[in-house]
Amino acid sequence: MAELALGIDLGTTYSAAAIVQDGKPILIPSRSGGRLTPSMIGFLPSGKRAVGDEARQLLEVLPENVAASTKRFIGQRWTPDLASQAKLLVAYPLVAGPNGDVRAKIADRALPVTQIAAMILGELKLDAQTFLGVPVNKAVITVPANFDDGQRQATKEAAEIAGLEVLRLVNEPTAAALAFGLQQKVRGRALVFDLGGGTFDVSVLELRDELFDVVATGGDPFLGGDDFDSSIVRWLLAQTPANFRDPIERDKLSMQRLRNAAERAKRELSGDSQAAIEIAELGDHAEAKRYVDLNTTLTRDFFEMICRPLTRRCIEVCEEVMVEGYMSPSKVEALLLIGGMTRVPCIQRAVSEYFGREPEQGIPPDEAVALGAALLAHQLVQKSDAAVLRDVASHALGVEMLGGRMRRLIEKNTSLPASAKETFLPAGDGQTSARIRIFQGESALCSENAPLGEVVLEGLRVESRAENELQVSFELDVDGTLSVQAHDVKTGAARNLVIQARTELAPRDVERLRKEESKHASDEGAVVIAEWKAKLEKSLARGFELLAPLQTAVRVIKTPEAEATFERFDALLQELAAAQKRGQWLPALLEDFSAVLEQAEKLANSI
């Protein structure tokens, strides 16, 4: 069997995995039967882990036991401001980990966000192995185009914990463009408008027959469907009596009911002009205080009005990308809308009006990213050059100079992989060490950019600064991950950058979590395999028992339909028997056989 690799869209609200079969990318269904997996994990009162759909159900009754929308916080440092901003978005508090990372406190546990991402990735991996019937350990994983170095590194760390080898990180808009380019044959200058649950990306690409070239990219890592929901939540709070508002805001169950109602209303308004909202027992559940019921109606017009600042922000990002790409909206030849939020009418209208064209159709907006990632994963394992993909740097990278200004070594939107090298001089004569600080961002001032870390060179021995050249080298790989080295040209002494902005877990913690995930996957997988093997054995036994009566029935009936049923039945039966001999379980094949088995039984019993 050819080597397999997954394409994974690790989303804020929903995640998905896809695989290429017979040359076409297909979405892998979850073990519960859904096409998308809710990006949330929780813990039942028994302590058992709940992931995806099971966690969503738990969210309705025990919101304090569920972590959702954690992608917003992956790879970031905890700050009081971040924790405060999260209160309206999520039910759980954010706390700081020992290395400054963000952790979600649920069910009295403070879980690193990377661990939560690993649990979701592990669930997708198990779904894939259940569907394919074989282990799968490699993947292309998508990230928002505006993810910085720390967020990308944290995503790789989550994959490592989940037991996945990352073939490549690819930007979500780029993956979506790959799906439209290879599957829908979209060509020309395309703009990808990607508005998901928690992040917003805009990318411009040149799509040619064998070349997918990113021209410019931009976005807002704190803009998504959750923010539109929060606008509705704030309005709903204003509809409650003033003396109830503070208890409601402090009550996790009440706030989660408001969020759930807001999301349902937003979805309903995509098809209807108004949505009725009824929420029972809002109040202080912790102390069993008196409650209030909320009954109101949200119209589409009013929803669009309260969300107008968010919609306008989306268009402002588009304008910024147009400027950076040295182009006008009229030069866009294809408009690709990606992410569940692009189903909202006011978003579709605003984007279509700005670019003066209707969006491309053919691929569901919440599936395109995973399908494109699967196409790239397949190309990488097959070592195919069917499409050349060139992405760009999402942020400028540079070195701090005297006066606090940043000297850019790699500009934003530089094609990846990228490298840069520049020579500097110490700040003064007689200097024995040099501290070289590295920043990421678009401002000319370092104070307005994100610090990544610093390289310290010791043992400078030259009295005159002009005689002591220091060379700094940047390497930015195709995943957008940075490495920096500085060395003293005269002595050859060199130091590598330790990127302090990264919030990696300690190696021993990564290994411990990896073992935990491996055990969980093994335990869950054993249950799944046992169930499918039992079904397989039962189906094969019934199939071989039915083979002779079916042959007799076909000889008696002598119709093309009967013969076709027998041929299909026999082919699937032999394929299943071969799979059993190989020790392979194939749920999709078994489902096909079950459907044909039912037809065969009716045919055999008809004589």
N, C-alpha and C positions, 0 to 999 in steps of 0.2 A: 504494500500500500504506500502511496506517495506520502511524503511528510506533510503533516497538517499544522496550520497555525491560525489562530483566531484573530479577528478584528474586533476590538472592544471599545465601545463608547461608554466611558465611565462618567455618567452624567450627574447633575445636581439633584434632579427629581427622579429621573428614570435612567437605567443603564441597559445596554444591549450587547449581545455577542453575535457575530456572524461568521460564516465560513464559506469558502468557494467550493461548490460541487458542480461537476460537469461544466466548468467554465463560467458559472454564474454565482454571484454572491447571494446567500440566503440567510435570513435571520434565524437564529437558533431559539426555539421555544423554551421557556422555563419549564421546570419539572411540574409546576402547577398548571401549565398550559398557556400562559400568557406570552405575548410577543415581547413585551418590555418588562423589566424587573425594577420595582421601586427601589431607589437608592437609599435604603434605610435598614438599620439593624436595631434589634431590641432584645430584651430578656424577659421571658415569661416569669411569673412568680416562682415557678419551680427552679429557675436558674437556667433553663434551656434557652439556647440562642434562637432568635427569630430573625429571618432575613427576607427582604423583598415583600411579597404579598402578605405573608404571615405577620411581618412587622407593621405593615400598614393597618391591618386589622387590630393589632395591639394598640396602635396609636390612638384609636377611637376611645379606648377605655383606660389605658395607662400611659398617657403621653410622657410622663417622667421616666418611663422605661425604654424610650425609643429615641434614637439619634437619626435625624433626617437632615437633608441639605448640608451635609458636612463638607462637601466639595468646596464651598466658599472659604473654608478655613484651612484647607490642606496646605502644608508648607509655609504657614505664616507664623509669626511670633505673636504670643498673647500680649494684648495691651488692654488697659481698662476701657479705652474707647471702643475697641473691637467687641469686647464682652458686652458693653452697653448697647451697641448697634444690633447685636444678635437677639436681644430680648423680644423684639417684635416679630422676628423672623422664625425663631425656633423655640421649642418648649423647654429645652434643656439649657443649663448654664454652661458657659465656657470657663474653664479653669486653666491655669498655667502648669505645664509639665516641668520637670527638673531641668530641662535644657531650653526652656522658654517657648516650647511648642504649644500649640493649642490642643486642649483635650476637652472632650464632651463628657459631662457628668450625667450618667444615666444609671438608674437602678443602684445607686450608691457606689458606682464604679466610675473612675475617671479614665476614659479610654483615649489613647492618642488617635488623632484623626487619621493618621496613616494606617493604624490597625483597623479602623472602621472601613476604610477604602479597601484594605486587604480582604476583609470579610466579604464585601460585595464582589470583589474580583474572584474570590474563591467560590462564591455561589455561581457566578457565571461560568467558571471553569467546570464545576460539577455538572451544571446544566448541559454544557457542551459535551462532556464525556458520556453523559447519559444518552444524549441524542446520537452521538457518533459511534458509541460502543467501543471506543479506544481511548487511552490516555492522550491528553493534549497539553503540552507544557510551554508552548511558544505563542507569543501574541504581539500584535501591533496595538498600542493603546493610544487613544486620542486625548488631547488636552486642549483647553482654550488657547487661542493664538496669543492672548495677552498674558498667559502664565509666565511668571518670571523663573529665574534659575532655581530658586528654592522650591517652588511649587512643582517644577518638573522633576527635580531630584526626589521630592517626597512621593510623587507618583511612582517612580521607579522603585523606591523603597517598599511601597505598598505591594507592588507586583512581586518583589522578591519574597516578602512574607507569605504571599499567596502561592508561592511555588511556580511562578511564571517567569520565563525568560523574555525580556522585552527586546524584540527585534528592532523596534524603533518607536519613538514617540512621534506622533504626527499631529499637527494642528487640526482642530475639528473642521474649520471651513475648508481646509485643503483636502481632507478626507472626503467631505461631501462633494467637492468639485470633482474629485476622482471618480466618484460613483456616477455623477451626472455625465461626466466626459466619456467614461468607458461604457456605461450602460445606455444612456440616452443620446450619446454622440453630440452633446452640446459642444460647440466650438466658438472661438472668438474671445473677446475680453469679457469675462464673467465676474460679477460681484456676488459674493456669498454673504448673506445677511443672516447671522446665526444668533437667535435670541432664545436661550433655553431657560431653565428654572432659576439659575443663579448667576450666569455670566452672559456677556454679550460680546460677539466678535464680528468684525467686518473685514473681509479680505478681497482683494482684486487679483484675478489670475488671468494669464493668457493660456487658453486651452487650444492646443494644436494637436495634430494626429498622434504624435508620440511624446509630446512635451507639455508638461503641466507646470507652468512657471508662475510663482507668486510674485506679484509686482509690489503690493503694499498691503499692510495689515494694521489693524487697530482694534480698539474695543474698550470695554469697561468691565472689570472683574467683579463689580458690585452692582450689577444691573441685570435683572432677570424676572421671571414670572413670580418669584417670591415677593419682589418689591411691588408688583401690581396687586398681589394678594394683600400685602400690608396696607396699601391705600384703602382697600375695601374694609379691612379690619378696623382701621382708625375711624372710618365713617360709621361702621356698625357700633363701635364703642360710643360714639357721639349720640346714637339713637337710644341708649340706655339711660335710665334716670341717673342724675349726677351723683347721688349718694351710693350708687352701686358700682361706679366705674373703677374706683380704686381697688375694691375687693376682687372685681373681675380680672383686672390687670395682674393682680398678684396670684390668681388661681390658675394653675397650669391646665387643668381640665377645661375650664371656661375659655381660656385663650385658645386652646387647641380646637374647641368647638367653633370658635369664631374663624380660625384659619381654615378649617374644613369647609365651613359654609361659604367663606369667601372664594375658595378655589372652585367649589361646585357652581357658584353663581357666575364666576368668570367663564367657565366652560359653557354653561347654559346660554350666556349672552353671545357666544359665538354663532348661535343659531337662532336665538329668539331676541325680541326687542326688550324683554324684561324678565327678571328672575325673582320669584318669591323666596324669601328667606325666613325660615322658622327655626329658632333655636330655643330649646327648653332648658330651664334651670341653670342660668348664668348666675354665679355668685361665688361664695367662699366655701368650696367643698371640704377644705381641710378642717374647718371648724363647724361644719354643718350649719352655717348661717342661712338666713332666708335667701331665697332665690328669686330671680325675675326671668320671665320669658320674653323673647324678642321676636316680633312679627313685623316684617317690613318688605318692601319691594324695591329692588335696584333696577333702574332702567339702563339700557345700553348707552343712551345719551349722557346720563349722569356719570356712569362708569368711565366713559371716554373723557369726560370733563375732569374728574378727580385724578385721572391717570395721565392727563395731558403733559405735565412736566416730564414724566418718564418717556412718553412717546417722543417728545421733542428732544430729549437727550439721545435717543436712538438716532435721530436724523442728524444731530450735531456730530456724532461720531462718524457717520457717513461722510459728512462735509469735511471733517478732519482727514479722513483717509483719501478723499478725492484730492485734497491739496497736497498731501504727501506723495500721492501717485502721479501728480502733475497731469490731472485729467478732469474732465467735466462729466456730470451725470449722463449727458447725452451720448458719451462715448462708450457707455456700458452696453454690450451687445446681448448679454444674457443675465437675468436676475434670478438667483437661487435663494429661496427662503428656507431656512433650516431651523429646527427647534420647535417644540410644541407651542410656544407663544406666538409663532407666526401664523397660527390658525385664527388669532384674534382679529376681527375685521378692521379695527382702527389701525393696527400695525400694518396689515396688508395695504390698506388705503394710503397711509402715510408714505410707505416705501414706494408704492407704484406711482404716486403723484410726484415724488421727488425725482425718480429716475425716468419717468415718462414711459413706462412699459410694464406689461404684465409679467408675473413670474413664470418660470418654467414649471411644467407639471411632469408627473410620471413616477416620482419617488416620494413616499410619505416623508414629511419634514422631520419626524423623530426617528427615522430609520436610516437616512442617507449617510450619516456619519459612520455608523457601524458597518454598513455595506461597503463604503469606500475604504475603511480600514482593513476589511477582509480582503479586498482586491489587492491592496498593497502587501498584506501579509503573505498572500498566495504568491505574489510576484517575487518576494524576497526569498521564500523557501525554495521556489522553483528556479531561482537565479535567472529570472526572465527580465528582458529589457523592453517589454511591451509598452511601457510608459516611463518616461523620465520625469521624476518629481523634484522640483527645486523650490524649497521653502525659504523663508527669510527670517532674519533676526527680529524678534518682537520688541526689543528695547535697545537703545544705544548703550554702549559700555565704554568706560573710560577711567582715567587716572586723575586724582586730585592734584592741582597745581597750587602754587603760592597764591594767596588771596581767596582760596576756597572755590576756585573755578574748576570745571571739569574739562580735561583734554580728551576728546572722544577718539578712541582707537578703532571701534567698530560702530558704524552708524546703524540706526534703526532701518529695517527693510533691506539690509545687505544680504545677498544670497548665501545660503548655507551649503556646505560648511564654510566657515570664514576664519581667517587668521590675520593678525596684525602685529607689527613689531615696531617699537619706537625707542629711541635713546634719550635719556634724561640726564641731568646733572644734579648733584646734591644741592641742598638749599644754601650751604655756606662752606667757606674754607675750613679745613681742619676737622671736618665732620667724620666721626668714626662709625656711624650707623645711619641707615636711611630707612624711613618708614613710608612705604608706598601704599596708599589707600585706593581701593577700587570701588567704583560706583556704577549704578545702573539707572538709567532714566534719560529724559529728553531735555531737561533744563540745563542751562549753562552753569548753574550754581550747584555745587555738591550738596548743600543743605536742603535742596528741593528734590534730590534724587535718593534712591535707596542704596545704603552702604552694603557692599557684599563682603568686605573683609580687607585685610591688609597683609602685605609682604614686608618683612623686616630683614634687611641685609646688615649683618654685623661685620666688623673687622675692616672697615674702609681705612686705608693707610696713606692717603695722599693729601698733602697739605692744601693744594689748590683744587677747588671744585671743578675747574675747567679740565683737570687731568684725570677726573674720576667719572667716566661714563657708566651709567646704569641702563641696562637694556631690559625693557619690559615686553613680554610676548603674550598675546591673547590667542586662544584656540577655542572656537565655538563650533561644536559638532552638529551633525544633521538633526539631533534631538533638541538643539538649543541649549545644551549643557556647556558651561564655561570651565576652562582651566587656564590658569595664569602662572607664568614663571618670570622671576626677575633675577638678573645676575650681574655681577660686577665684571665689566669687560676686561679690566686689567688683571684681576686675580682669578677670574673664572668662577668665583664663589656664586652659588645659585640657591634660590629658595622658591618653593611652590606656594601658591596661595592656598590658605585654609579658608574656605568661604564661610565666614561666621554667620551670614544671614541664613544659611541652611539650618533647619531645625531637625537634623537627623537624630534618630534614636541611637543609643549606644549599641555597638556591634553585638554585645551579649544579649541586649533586649530584642534586637532584630532576630537573632538566632532562636531565642526562646519563643517569640511569637510565631516564627516560621514553623517550629516544631508543633506548637499548639494548632496552627492552621492545618498542618499536614495530618495530625491525628483526627481533627474534626472532619476533614475531607475524607479520610480513610473510613471513619465510622459511618458517615452519611453515605458514602459511595458503596460500602458493603451492603447497606440496607437496600439501596436502589438496585444494585446488581442482583441481589438475591431475589427481589421481586420480579425483575425482568427475566431472570433465568427460569423461575417457576412458570411464568407465563409462556416463555419460549418452549419449555419442555411439554407443557400441556397442549400448546398449539401444534407442535410437531407430532405429538402422539395422535391427536385428532386428525391431523392432515393425512398421515400415512394410513390411518384407519379408513379414511374416506376415499383414498385414491382409487381402489378397485371399484367400489360402487359408482363413483363418478365416471370412470371410464366406460362402464356398462351403460350408464344413462346417456352419455354422449353418443355411443354407437346406436342406441335406440332412437334418440330424438333427431340426430343428424341435421342440426341447424348450424349456420355460421356462428350464431351467438353462443350456443352451447360449446362449440369447439373452441371459441375464443376464451370462454371462461375456463375451460380445462387447461388450455395452454398457459394462461396467466397463473392459474392455481399451481400447476406443476412447476413452473419456473420459479415462483416465489418459495415454494416448498423446498426445492433443491437449494436455493440460495440461503434459506434459513438453516438448513441442515449443515451446509458448508460453514456458515457463521458459527454455529454451535461447536463444530469440530475445531475451529480456530480459537475457540474460547472467547468469541466476540459477541456482545449483545447489541442488537440494532433495533431500538424502539420504533423508528420510523418504518423500517421494513416489516416489523411485526404488526404494526397497525395496518399497513397495506394488506398483509396476508390475512388479518382478522376480517377485513372487509370482504375479501375474495372468498374466504372460508364460509362466510354466511351465505353468499351467492351459491357456492358449490353445494352446501348442504340442502338448499332449496331445490337445486337441480337434481341431486341424487335422490331426493325424496319424492320427486315428481313422477317416478315410474313405479 
